[in-house]
């Protein structure tokens, strides 16, 4: 794992326990978008969250806030 991935993994590991399920999806999808191409796969691997879950978060991220 490269240095950048270690930093992202550490951030994910610190934040996820404090978030509810919807917040997790949105946070992970935002991180994936920040990475760009291949971001969903990278974030899925680092967080152990499925790609469909992150894709759902991407849809929620682009919706009007609750």
N, CA, C, O and CB atoms as a CASP TS submission, in Angstrom:
PFRMAT TS
TARGET T0000
AUTHOR 0000-0000-0000
METHOD Language model
MODEL 1
PARENT N/A
ATOM      1  N   UNK     1       0.855  -1.173   0.000  1.00  0.00           N
ATOM      2  CA  UNK     1       0.000   0.000   0.000  1.00  0.00           C
ATOM      3  C   UNK     1       0.902   1.236   0.000  1.00  0.00           C
ATOM      4  O   UNK     1       1.847   1.330   0.782  1.00  0.00           O
ATOM      5  CB  UNK     1      -0.973  -0.002   1.233  1.00  0.00           C
ATOM      6  N   UNK     2       0.592   2.177  -0.887  1.00  0.00           N
ATOM      7  CA  UNK     2       1.424   3.372  -0.960  1.00  0.00           C
ATOM      8  C   UNK     2       1.068   4.344   0.158  1.00  0.00           C
ATOM      9  O   UNK     2       0.039   4.201   0.820  1.00  0.00           O
ATOM     10  CB  UNK     2       1.267   4.053  -2.325  1.00  0.00           C
ATOM     11  N   UNK     3       1.930   5.329   0.356  1.00  0.00           N
ATOM     12  CA  UNK     3       1.807   6.276   1.458  1.00  0.00           C
ATOM     13  C   UNK     3       0.451   6.997   1.463  1.00  0.00           C
ATOM     14  O   UNK     3      -0.164   7.159   2.517  1.00  0.00           O
ATOM     15  CB  UNK     3       2.929   7.294   1.384  1.00  0.00           C
ATOM     16  N   UNK     4      -0.003   7.421   0.297  1.00  0.00           N
ATOM     17  CA  UNK     4      -1.292   8.117   0.201  1.00  0.00           C
ATOM     18  C   UNK     4      -2.433   7.211   0.633  1.00  0.00           C
ATOM     19  O   UNK     4      -3.339   7.649   1.341  1.00  0.00           O
ATOM     20  CB  UNK     4      -1.532   8.613  -1.230  1.00  0.00           C
ATOM     21  N   UNK     5      -2.397   5.949   0.212  1.00  0.00           N
ATOM     22  CA  UNK     5      -3.454   5.006   0.593  1.00  0.00           C
ATOM     23  C   UNK     5      -3.459   4.766   2.097  1.00  0.00           C
ATOM     24  O   UNK     5      -4.526   4.610   2.692  1.00  0.00           O
ATOM     25  CB  UNK     5      -3.278   3.675  -0.148  1.00  0.00           C
ATOM     26  N   UNK     6      -2.286   4.735   2.720  1.00  0.00           N
ATOM     27  CA  UNK     6      -2.201   4.553   4.168  1.00  0.00           C
ATOM     28  C   UNK     6      -2.873   5.727   4.870  1.00  0.00           C
ATOM     29  O   UNK     6      -3.597   5.537   5.848  1.00  0.00           O
ATOM     30  CB  UNK     6      -0.724   4.416   4.623  1.00  0.00           C
ATOM     31  N   UNK     7      -2.637   6.938   4.378  1.00  0.00           N
ATOM     32  CA  UNK     7      -3.261   8.123   4.973  1.00  0.00           C
ATOM     33  C   UNK     7      -4.778   8.076   4.831  1.00  0.00           C
ATOM     34  O   UNK     7      -5.506   8.381   5.775  1.00  0.00           O
ATOM     35  CB  UNK     7      -2.713   9.400   4.323  1.00  0.00           C
ATOM     36  N   UNK     8      -5.246   7.696   3.655  1.00  0.00           N
ATOM     37  CA  UNK     8      -6.695   7.596   3.433  1.00  0.00           C
ATOM     38  C   UNK     8      -7.296   6.526   4.327  1.00  0.00           C
ATOM     39  O   UNK     8      -8.355   6.736   4.918  1.00  0.00           O
ATOM     40  CB  UNK     8      -7.002   7.287   1.956  1.00  0.00           C
ATOM     41  N   UNK     9      -6.629   5.374   4.432  1.00  0.00           N
ATOM     42  CA  UNK     9      -7.117   4.278   5.281  1.00  0.00           C
ATOM     43  C   UNK     9      -7.202   4.721   6.738  1.00  0.00           C
ATOM     44  O   UNK     9      -8.171   4.404   7.428  1.00  0.00           O
ATOM     45  CB  UNK     9      -6.198   3.043   5.157  1.00  0.00           C
ATOM     46  N   UNK    10      -6.195   5.452   7.206  1.00  0.00           N
ATOM     47  CA  UNK    10      -6.209   5.941   8.584  1.00  0.00           C
ATOM     48  C   UNK    10      -7.382   6.888   8.822  1.00  0.00           C
ATOM     49  O   UNK    10      -8.037   6.820   9.862  1.00  0.00           O
ATOM     50  CB  UNK    10      -4.891   6.648   8.911  1.00  0.00           C
ATOM     51  N   UNK    11      -7.645   7.768   7.859  1.00  0.00           N
ATOM     52  CA  UNK    11      -8.763   8.696   7.976  1.00  0.00           C
ATOM     53  C   UNK    11     -10.085   7.930   8.023  1.00  0.00           C
ATOM     54  O   UNK    11     -10.945   8.211   8.857  1.00  0.00           O
ATOM     55  CB  UNK    11      -8.761   9.698   6.802  1.00  0.00           C
ATOM     56  N   UNK    12     -10.237   6.967   7.127  1.00  0.00           N
ATOM     57  CA  UNK    12     -11.454   6.154   7.095  1.00  0.00           C
ATOM     58  C   UNK    12     -11.643   5.416   8.421  1.00  0.00           C
ATOM     59  O   UNK    12     -12.738   5.416   8.983  1.00  0.00           O
ATOM     60  CB  UNK    12     -11.402   5.147   5.925  1.00  0.00           C
ATOM     61  N   UNK    13     -10.587   4.795   8.913  1.00  0.00           N
ATOM     62  CA  UNK    13     -10.675   4.024  10.159  1.00  0.00           C
ATOM     63  C   UNK    13     -11.048   4.900  11.353  1.00  0.00           C
ATOM     64  O   UNK    13     -11.723   4.432  12.271  1.00  0.00           O
ATOM     65  CB  UNK    13      -9.351   3.322  10.433  1.00  0.00           C
ATOM     66  N   UNK    14     -10.620   6.160  11.355  1.00  0.00           N
ATOM     67  CA  UNK    14     -10.942   7.068  12.460  1.00  0.00           C
ATOM     68  C   UNK    14     -12.365   7.601  12.371  1.00  0.00           C
ATOM     69  O   UNK    14     -13.034   7.761  13.393  1.00  0.00           O
ATOM     70  CB  UNK    14      -9.965   8.228  12.481  1.00  0.00           C
ATOM     71  N   UNK    15     -12.831   7.877  11.158  1.00  0.00           N
ATOM     72  CA  UNK    15     -14.137   8.523  11.000  1.00  0.00           C
ATOM     73  C   UNK    15     -15.329   7.572  10.983  1.00  0.00           C
ATOM     74  O   UNK    15     -16.358   7.874  11.587  1.00  0.00           O
ATOM     75  CB  UNK    15     -14.140   9.307   9.748  1.00  0.00           C
ATOM     76  N   UNK    16     -15.217   6.445  10.312  1.00  0.00           N
ATOM     77  CA  UNK    16     -16.389   5.575  10.111  1.00  0.00           C
ATOM     78  C   UNK    16     -17.116   5.172  11.395  1.00  0.00           C
ATOM     79  O   UNK    16     -18.346   5.130  11.396  1.00  0.00           O
ATOM     80  CB  UNK    16     -15.964   4.337   9.396  1.00  0.00           C
ATOM     81  N   UNK    17     -16.405   4.874  12.490  1.00  0.00           N
ATOM     82  CA  UNK    17     -17.138   4.471  13.698  1.00  0.00           C
ATOM     83  C   UNK    17     -18.062   5.566  14.255  1.00  0.00           C
ATOM     84  O   UNK    17     -18.967   5.274  15.036  1.00  0.00           O
ATOM     85  CB  UNK    17     -16.154   4.062  14.769  1.00  0.00           C
ATOM     86  N   UNK    18     -17.837   6.809  13.858  1.00  0.00           N
ATOM     87  CA  UNK    18     -18.620   7.932  14.377  1.00  0.00           C
ATOM     88  C   UNK    18     -19.791   8.320  13.477  1.00  0.00           C
ATOM     89  O   UNK    18     -20.563   9.220  13.811  1.00  0.00           O
ATOM     90  CB  UNK    18     -17.724   9.125  14.570  1.00  0.00           C
ATOM     91  N   UNK    19     -19.923   7.642  12.334  1.00  0.00           N
ATOM     92  CA  UNK    19     -20.935   8.005  11.355  1.00  0.00           C
ATOM     93  C   UNK    19     -22.035   6.957  11.274  1.00  0.00           C
ATOM     94  O   UNK    19     -21.802   5.773  11.519  1.00  0.00           O
ATOM     95  CB  UNK    19     -20.300   8.199   9.992  1.00  0.00           C
ATOM     96  N   UNK    20     -23.250   7.411  10.923  1.00  0.00           N
ATOM     97  CA  UNK    20     -24.307   6.442  10.672  1.00  0.00           C
ATOM     98  C   UNK    20     -24.148   5.901   9.249  1.00  0.00           C
ATOM     99  O   UNK    20     -23.256   6.340   8.523  1.00  0.00           O
ATOM    100  CB  UNK    20     -25.717   7.084  10.875  1.00  0.00           C
ATOM    101  N   UNK    21     -24.988   4.969   8.846  1.00  0.00           N
ATOM    102  CA  UNK    21     -24.821   4.285   7.561  1.00  0.00           C
ATOM    103  C   UNK    21     -24.868   5.250   6.379  1.00  0.00           C
ATOM    104  O   UNK    21     -24.032   5.166   5.479  1.00  0.00           O
ATOM    105  CB  UNK    21     -25.895   3.224   7.394  1.00  0.00           C
ATOM    106  N   UNK    22     -25.824   6.151   6.374  1.00  0.00           N
ATOM    107  CA  UNK    22     -25.939   7.116   5.262  1.00  0.00           C
ATOM    108  C   UNK    22     -24.712   8.027   5.216  1.00  0.00           C
ATOM    109  O   UNK    22     -24.160   8.281   4.145  1.00  0.00           O
ATOM    110  CB  UNK    22     -27.232   7.970   5.407  1.00  0.00           C
ATOM    111  N   UNK    23     -24.294   8.510   6.367  1.00  0.00           N
ATOM    112  CA  UNK    23     -23.110   9.376   6.427  1.00  0.00           C
ATOM    113  C   UNK    23     -21.867   8.646   5.936  1.00  0.00           C
ATOM    114  O   UNK    23     -21.019   9.239   5.271  1.00  0.00           O
ATOM    115  CB  UNK    23     -22.886   9.880   7.858  1.00  0.00           C
ATOM    116  N   UNK    24     -21.758   7.367   6.259  1.00  0.00           N
ATOM    117  CA  UNK    24     -20.629   6.565   5.779  1.00  0.00           C
ATOM    118  C   UNK    24     -20.614   6.501   4.259  1.00  0.00           C
ATOM    119  O   UNK    24     -19.582   6.717   3.625  1.00  0.00           O
ATOM    120  CB  UNK    24     -20.687   5.149   6.364  1.00  0.00           C
ATOM    121  N   UNK    25     -21.780   6.199   3.682  1.00  0.00           N
ATOM    122  CA  UNK    25     -21.864   6.112   2.214  1.00  0.00           C
ATOM    123  C   UNK    25     -21.463   7.425   1.574  1.00  0.00           C
ATOM    124  O   UNK    25     -20.693   7.439   0.613  1.00  0.00           O
ATOM    125  CB  UNK    25     -23.284   5.728   1.771  1.00  0.00           C
ATOM    126  N   UNK    26     -21.977   8.535   2.099  1.00  0.00           N
ATOM    127  CA  UNK    26     -21.688   9.843   1.520  1.00  0.00           C
ATOM    128  C   UNK    26     -20.216  10.188   1.696  1.00  0.00           C
ATOM    129  O   UNK    26     -19.587  10.667   0.752  1.00  0.00           O
ATOM    130  CB  UNK    26     -22.569  10.926   2.161  1.00  0.00           C
ATOM    131  N   UNK    27     -19.657   9.963   2.861  1.00  0.00           N
ATOM    132  CA  UNK    27     -18.240  10.251   3.105  1.00  0.00           C
ATOM    133  C   UNK    27     -17.349   9.445   2.174  1.00  0.00           C
ATOM    134  O   UNK    27     -16.430   9.987   1.560  1.00  0.00           O
ATOM    135  CB  UNK    27     -17.875   9.955   4.561  1.00  0.00           C
ATOM    136  N   UNK    28     -17.621   8.148   2.071  1.00  0.00           N
ATOM    137  CA  UNK    28     -16.786   7.293   1.230  1.00  0.00           C
ATOM    138  C   UNK    28     -16.915   7.665  -0.240  1.00  0.00           C
ATOM    139  O   UNK    28     -15.931   7.613  -0.978  1.00  0.00           O
ATOM    140  CB  UNK    28     -17.156   5.826   1.431  1.00  0.00           C
ATOM    141  N   UNK    29     -18.104   8.037  -0.672  1.00  0.00           N
ATOM    142  CA  UNK    29     -18.265   8.428  -2.073  1.00  0.00           C
ATOM    143  C   UNK    29     -17.546   9.747  -2.358  1.00  0.00           C
ATOM    144  O   UNK    29     -16.992   9.928  -3.442  1.00  0.00           O
ATOM    145  CB  UNK    29     -19.757   8.551  -2.428  1.00  0.00           C
ATOM    146  N   UNK    30     -17.551  10.661  -1.400  1.00  0.00           N
ATOM    147  CA  UNK    30     -16.822  11.918  -1.577  1.00  0.00           C
ATOM    148  C   UNK    30     -15.319  11.654  -1.677  1.00  0.00           C
ATOM    149  O   UNK    30     -14.628  12.273  -2.486  1.00  0.00           O
ATOM    150  CB  UNK    30     -17.119  12.887  -0.410  1.00  0.00           C
ATOM    151  N   UNK    31     -14.820  10.735  -0.856  1.00  0.00           N
ATOM    152  CA  UNK    31     -13.404  10.368  -0.938  1.00  0.00           C
ATOM    153  C   UNK    31     -13.086   9.734  -2.291  1.00  0.00           C
ATOM    154  O   UNK    31     -12.038  10.001  -2.878  1.00  0.00           O
ATOM    155  CB  UNK    31     -13.031   9.401   0.202  1.00  0.00           C
ATOM    156  N   UNK    32     -13.994   8.899  -2.777  1.00  0.00           N
ATOM    157  CA  UNK    32     -13.793   8.256  -4.079  1.00  0.00           C
ATOM    158  C   UNK    32     -13.773   9.293  -5.196  1.00  0.00           C
ATOM    159  O   UNK    32     -12.940   9.223  -6.100  1.00  0.00           O
ATOM    160  CB  UNK    32     -14.894   7.214  -4.344  1.00  0.00           C
ATOM    161  N   UNK    33     -14.689  10.253  -5.134  1.00  0.00           N
ATOM    162  CA  UNK    33     -14.711  11.312  -6.144  1.00  0.00           C
ATOM    163  C   UNK    33     -13.433  12.136  -6.093  1.00  0.00           C
ATOM    164  O   UNK    33     -12.916  12.550  -7.130  1.00  0.00           O
ATOM    165  CB  UNK    33     -15.932  12.220  -5.946  1.00  0.00           C
ATOM    166  N   UNK    34     -12.924  12.374  -4.896  1.00  0.00           N
ATOM    167  CA  UNK    34     -11.694  13.143  -4.727  1.00  0.00           C
ATOM    168  C   UNK    34     -10.507  12.447  -5.404  1.00  0.00           C
ATOM    169  O   UNK    34      -9.625  13.108  -5.952  1.00  0.00           O
ATOM    170  CB  UNK    34     -11.401  13.354  -3.233  1.00  0.00           C
ATOM    171  N   UNK    35     -10.492  11.138  -5.364  1.00  0.00           N
ATOM    172  CA  UNK    35      -9.418  10.367  -6.001  1.00  0.00           C
ATOM    173  C   UNK    35      -9.539  10.432  -7.515  1.00  0.00           C
ATOM    174  O   UNK    35      -8.535  10.538  -8.219  1.00  0.00           O
ATOM    175  CB  UNK    35      -9.448   8.902  -5.531  1.00  0.00           C
ATOM    176  N   UNK    36     -10.767  10.369  -8.013  1.00  0.00           N
ATOM    177  CA  UNK    36     -10.980  10.382  -9.459  1.00  0.00           C
ATOM    178  C   UNK    36     -11.095   8.972 -10.001  1.00  0.00           C
ATOM    179  O   UNK    36     -11.644   8.087  -9.343  1.00  0.00           O
ATOM    180  CB  UNK    36      -9.846  11.122 -10.164  1.00  0.00           C
ATOM    181  N   UNK    37     -10.572   8.763 -11.209  1.00  0.00           N
ATOM    182  CA  UNK    37     -10.693   7.471 -11.877  1.00  0.00           C
ATOM    183  C   UNK    37     -10.166   6.349 -10.984  1.00  0.00           C
ATOM    184  O   UNK    37      -9.038   6.418 -10.494  1.00  0.00           O
ATOM    185  CB  UNK    37      -9.938   7.487 -13.217  1.00  0.00           C
ATOM    186  N   UNK    38     -10.978   5.324 -10.776  1.00  0.00           N
ATOM    187  CA  UNK    38     -10.599   4.191  -9.939  1.00  0.00           C
ATOM    188  C   UNK    38     -10.839   4.411  -8.458  1.00  0.00           C
ATOM    189  O   UNK    38     -10.545   3.540  -7.638  1.00  0.00           O
ATOM    190  CB  UNK    38      -9.168   3.874 -10.155  1.00  0.00           C
ATOM    191  N   UNK    39     -11.375   5.578  -8.113  1.00  0.00           N
ATOM    192  CA  UNK    39     -11.566   5.929  -6.706  1.00  0.00           C
ATOM    193  C   UNK    39     -12.521   5.017  -5.968  1.00  0.00           C
ATOM    194  O   UNK    39     -12.294   4.688  -4.803  1.00  0.00           O
ATOM    195  CB  UNK    39     -12.059   7.322  -6.603  1.00  0.00           C
ATOM    196  N   UNK    40     -13.589   4.604  -6.634  1.00  0.00           N
ATOM    197  CA  UNK    40     -14.562   3.728  -5.979  1.00  0.00           C
ATOM    198  C   UNK    40     -13.903   2.405  -5.602  1.00  0.00           C
ATOM    199  O   UNK    40     -14.110   1.901  -4.498  1.00  0.00           O
ATOM    200  CB  UNK    40     -15.783   3.480  -6.897  1.00  0.00           C
ATOM    201  N   UNK    41     -13.120   1.848  -6.500  1.00  0.00           N
ATOM    202  CA  UNK    41     -12.439   0.577  -6.210  1.00  0.00           C
ATOM    203  C   UNK    41     -11.430   0.728  -5.082  1.00  0.00           C
ATOM    204  O   UNK    41     -11.328  -0.136  -4.211  1.00  0.00           O
ATOM    205  CB  UNK    41     -11.738   0.050  -7.464  1.00  0.00           C
ATOM    206  N   UNK    42     -10.687   1.826  -5.098  1.00  0.00           N
ATOM    207  CA  UNK    42      -9.683   2.056  -4.057  1.00  0.00           C
ATOM    208  C   UNK    42     -10.353   2.207  -2.700  1.00  0.00           C
ATOM    209  O   UNK    42      -9.942   1.574  -1.728  1.00  0.00           O
ATOM    210  CB  UNK    42      -8.841   3.305  -4.378  1.00  0.00           C
ATOM    211  N   UNK    43     -11.381   3.043  -2.631  1.00  0.00           N
ATOM    212  CA  UNK    43     -12.067   3.274  -1.357  1.00  0.00           C
ATOM    213  C   UNK    43     -12.766   2.001  -0.883  1.00  0.00           C
ATOM    214  O   UNK    43     -12.795   1.721   0.315  1.00  0.00           O
ATOM    215  CB  UNK    43     -13.087   4.422  -1.492  1.00  0.00           C
ATOM    216  N   UNK    44     -13.322   1.237  -1.804  1.00  0.00           N
ATOM    217  CA  UNK    44     -13.951  -0.029  -1.440  1.00  0.00           C
ATOM    218  C   UNK    44     -12.930  -0.960  -0.787  1.00  0.00           C
ATOM    219  O   UNK    44     -13.206  -1.578   0.241  1.00  0.00           O
ATOM    220  CB  UNK    44     -14.578  -0.701  -2.680  1.00  0.00           C
ATOM    221  N   UNK    45     -11.767  -1.050  -1.388  1.00  0.00           N
ATOM    222  CA  UNK    45     -10.716  -1.931  -0.862  1.00  0.00           C
ATOM    223  C   UNK    45     -10.218  -1.440   0.502  1.00  0.00           C
ATOM    224  O   UNK    45     -10.015  -2.246   1.410  1.00  0.00           O
ATOM    225  CB  UNK    45      -9.537  -2.013  -1.857  1.00  0.00           C
ATOM    226  N   UNK    46     -10.021  -0.136   0.651  1.00  0.00           N
ATOM    227  CA  UNK    46      -9.475   0.404   1.895  1.00  0.00           C
ATOM    228  C   UNK    46     -10.475   0.366   3.049  1.00  0.00           C
ATOM    229  O   UNK    46     -10.085   0.249   4.211  1.00  0.00           O
ATOM    230  CB  UNK    46      -9.015   1.825   1.675  1.00  0.00           C
ATOM    231  N   UNK    47     -11.773   0.465   2.722  1.00  0.00           N
ATOM    232  CA  UNK    47     -12.795   0.549   3.772  1.00  0.00           C
ATOM    233  C   UNK    47     -13.542  -0.757   4.015  1.00  0.00           C
ATOM    234  O   UNK    47     -14.290  -0.880   4.984  1.00  0.00           O
ATOM    235  CB  UNK    47     -13.783   1.616   3.422  1.00  0.00           C
ATOM    236  N   UNK    48     -13.335  -1.734   3.128  1.00  0.00           N
ATOM    237  CA  UNK    48     -14.105  -2.983   3.186  1.00  0.00           C
ATOM    238  C   UNK    48     -15.603  -2.742   3.056  1.00  0.00           C
ATOM    239  O   UNK    48     -16.414  -3.453   3.651  1.00  0.00           O
ATOM    240  CB  UNK    48     -13.818  -3.714   4.486  1.00  0.00           C
ATOM    241  N   UNK    49     -15.959  -1.730   2.270  1.00  0.00           N
ATOM    242  CA  UNK    49     -17.348  -1.420   1.963  1.00  0.00           C
ATOM    243  C   UNK    49     -17.538  -1.720   0.480  1.00  0.00           C
ATOM    244  O   UNK    49     -16.670  -1.406  -0.334  1.00  0.00           O
ATOM    245  CB  UNK    49     -17.714   0.084   2.312  1.00  0.00           C
ATOM    246  N   UNK    50     -18.662  -2.323   0.129  1.00  0.00           N
ATOM    247  CA  UNK    50     -18.880  -2.746  -1.254  1.00  0.00           C
ATOM    248  C   UNK    50     -18.981  -1.562  -2.214  1.00  0.00           C
ATOM    249  O   UNK    50     -19.371  -0.456  -1.839  1.00  0.00           O
ATOM    250  CB  UNK    50     -20.140  -3.587  -1.345  1.00  0.00           C
ATOM    251  N   UNK    51     -18.618  -1.836  -3.458  1.00  0.00           N
ATOM    252  CA  UNK    51     -18.711  -0.824  -4.508  1.00  0.00           C
ATOM    253  C   UNK    51     -20.150  -0.328  -4.676  1.00  0.00           C
ATOM    254  O   UNK    51     -20.354   0.881  -4.792  1.00  0.00           O
ATOM    255  CB  UNK    51     -18.191  -1.389  -5.837  1.00  0.00           C
ATOM    256  N   UNK    52     -21.163  -1.215  -4.695  1.00  0.00           N
ATOM    257  CA  UNK    52     -22.542  -0.719  -4.826  1.00  0.00           C
ATOM    258  C   UNK    52     -22.949   0.241  -3.702  1.00  0.00           C
ATOM    259  O   UNK    52     -23.718   1.175  -3.931  1.00  0.00           O
ATOM    260  CB  UNK    52     -23.504  -1.892  -4.855  1.00  0.00           C
ATOM    261  N   UNK    53     -22.442   0.015  -2.504  1.00  0.00           N
ATOM    262  CA  UNK    53     -22.748   0.903  -1.384  1.00  0.00           C
ATOM    263  C   UNK    53     -22.151   2.285  -1.625  1.00  0.00           C
ATOM    264  O   UNK    53     -22.802   3.297  -1.366  1.00  0.00           O
ATOM    265  CB  UNK    53     -22.217   0.314  -0.061  1.00  0.00           C
ATOM    266  N   UNK    54     -20.928   2.331  -2.114  1.00  0.00           N
ATOM    267  CA  UNK    54     -20.269   3.612  -2.389  1.00  0.00           C
ATOM    268  C   UNK    54     -20.963   4.313  -3.561  1.00  0.00           C
ATOM    269  O   UNK    54     -21.123   5.533  -3.549  1.00  0.00           O
ATOM    270  CB  UNK    54     -18.756   3.400  -2.700  1.00  0.00           C
ATOM    271  N   UNK    55     -21.367   3.555  -4.555  1.00  0.00           N
ATOM    272  CA  UNK    55     -22.102   4.129  -5.690  1.00  0.00           C
ATOM    273  C   UNK    55     -23.426   4.720  -5.216  1.00  0.00           C
ATOM    274  O   UNK    55     -23.827   5.787  -5.680  1.00  0.00           O
ATOM    275  CB  UNK    55     -22.353   3.057  -6.780  1.00  0.00           C
ATOM    276  N   UNK    56     -24.108   4.037  -4.294  1.00  0.00           N
ATOM    277  CA  UNK    56     -25.341   4.582  -3.713  1.00  0.00           C
ATOM    278  C   UNK    56     -25.050   5.887  -2.992  1.00  0.00           C
ATOM    279  O   UNK    56     -25.829   6.835  -3.089  1.00  0.00           O
ATOM    280  CB  UNK    56     -25.985   3.569  -2.743  1.00  0.00           C
ATOM    281  N   UNK    57     -23.941   5.945  -2.272  1.00  0.00           N
ATOM    282  CA  UNK    57     -23.541   7.181  -1.598  1.00  0.00           C
ATOM    283  C   UNK    57     -23.297   8.305  -2.575  1.00  0.00           C
ATOM    284  O   UNK    57     -23.584   9.464  -2.276  1.00  0.00           O
ATOM    285  CB  UNK    57     -22.300   6.951  -0.773  1.00  0.00           C
ATOM    286  N   UNK    58     -22.768   7.978  -3.744  1.00  0.00           N
ATOM    287  CA  UNK    58     -22.533   8.990  -4.774  1.00  0.00           C
ATOM    288  C   UNK    58     -23.858   9.582  -5.241  1.00  0.00           C
ATOM    289  O   UNK    58     -23.959  10.789  -5.461  1.00  0.00           O
ATOM    290  CB  UNK    58     -21.763   8.385  -5.969  1.00  0.00           C
ATOM    291  N   UNK    59     -24.867   8.738  -5.392  1.00  0.00           N
ATOM    292  CA  UNK    59     -26.200   9.223  -5.769  1.00  0.00           C
ATOM    293  C   UNK    59     -26.750  10.139  -4.675  1.00  0.00           C
ATOM    294  O   UNK    59     -27.292  11.204  -4.971  1.00  0.00           O
ATOM    295  CB  UNK    59     -27.169   8.033  -6.017  1.00  0.00           C
ATOM    296  N   UNK    60     -26.611   9.729  -3.423  1.00  0.00           N
ATOM    297  CA  UNK    60     -27.103  10.524  -2.300  1.00  0.00           C
ATOM    298  C   UNK    60     -26.348  11.845  -2.181  1.00  0.00           C
ATOM    299  O   UNK    60     -26.934  12.866  -1.821  1.00  0.00           O
ATOM    300  CB  UNK    60     -26.981   9.734  -0.999  1.00  0.00           C
ATOM    301  N   UNK    61     -25.068  11.827  -2.479  1.00  0.00           N
ATOM    302  CA  UNK    61     -24.251  13.035  -2.408  1.00  0.00           C
ATOM    303  C   UNK    61     -24.735  14.081  -3.405  1.00  0.00           C
ATOM    304  O   UNK    61     -24.642  15.282  -3.148  1.00  0.00           O
ATOM    305  CB  UNK    61     -22.780  12.699  -2.667  1.00  0.00           C
ATOM    306  N   UNK    62     -25.245  13.627  -4.533  1.00  0.00           N
ATOM    307  CA  UNK    62     -25.701  14.536  -5.577  1.00  0.00           C
ATOM    308  C   UNK    62     -27.172  14.944  -5.431  1.00  0.00           C
ATOM    309  O   UNK    62     -27.677  15.739  -6.223  1.00  0.00           O
ATOM    310  CB  UNK    62     -25.490  13.898  -6.921  1.00  0.00           C
ATOM    311  N   UNK    63     -27.861  14.398  -4.413  1.00  0.00           N
ATOM    312  CA  UNK    63     -29.245  14.771  -4.151  1.00  0.00           C
ATOM    313  C   UNK    63     -29.303  15.991  -3.247  1.00  0.00           C
ATOM    314  O   UNK    63     -28.311  16.399  -2.643  1.00  0.00           O
ATOM    315  CB  UNK    63     -30.011  13.602  -3.520  1.00  0.00           C
ATOM    316  N   UNK    64     -30.492  16.553  -3.176  1.00  0.00           N
ATOM    317  CA  UNK    64     -30.721  17.660  -2.246  1.00  0.00           C
ATOM    318  C   UNK    64     -30.595  17.133  -0.820  1.00  0.00           C
ATOM    319  O   UNK    64     -31.112  16.056  -0.526  1.00  0.00           O
ATOM    320  CB  UNK    64     -32.124  18.315  -2.477  1.00  0.00           C
ATOM    321  N   UNK    65     -29.917  17.865   0.084  1.00  0.00           N
ATOM    322  CA  UNK    65     -29.767  17.396   1.471  1.00  0.00           C
ATOM    323  C   UNK    65     -31.116  17.193   2.153  1.00  0.00           C
ATOM    324  O   UNK    65     -32.102  17.851   1.819  1.00  0.00           O
ATOM    325  CB  UNK    65     -28.929  18.390   2.278  1.00  0.00           C
ATOM    326  N   UNK    66     -31.142  16.270   3.115  1.00  0.00           N
ATOM    327  CA  UNK    66     -32.377  16.005   3.870  1.00  0.00           C
ATOM    328  C   UNK    66     -32.798  17.203   4.691  1.00  0.00           C
ATOM    329  O   UNK    66     -33.814  17.150   5.384  1.00  0.00           O
ATOM    330  CB  UNK    66     -32.197  14.801   4.781  1.00  0.00           C
TER
END
